[in-house]
Amino acid sequence: MVGVSWLDRRNDPANISYRAFAALSLTGGATFTRSHLLSTAQSNPANDGFGGTFMGDYTGNVWANNTLLVSWIDSRSGANMQDEVGGFVQ
């Protein structure tokens, strides 16, 4: 099983703020499930705490049994980035 995650701007008409999504492949990456929305709020990359020049590099995935856990950078506070963690069960 393969799990992937990404930061996606599809839900922002201005194409600036993003939300975290993930998908699974049961075919070794040949096909993927529908995308799953993970974040509960949009994040604006300009609210990074560094004047919009650094979003950080703290994203990643890990499997815990049949649960894909995802960590991503999030600026819902409006002041700076923090790590958020979410996931879903296959």
C-alpha angles and dihedrals in degrees: 000000000000125000124194132181135190144172110250133191096195094114096053115083089202089054093228111097120065141201129204119255134177139189137189134223122206090179101063092266098312091112134008137209120247113287117270120216109229107173122074095206138032121254125214112213090213088068093070098120090246102078095271096301103106129039094177131239103252106120128119150134134232134175120233104187103300096342122099108213117198131192120198141166115261133186100185089128089068091225109072145337124283133174119261125191127204140142148158140238120250 
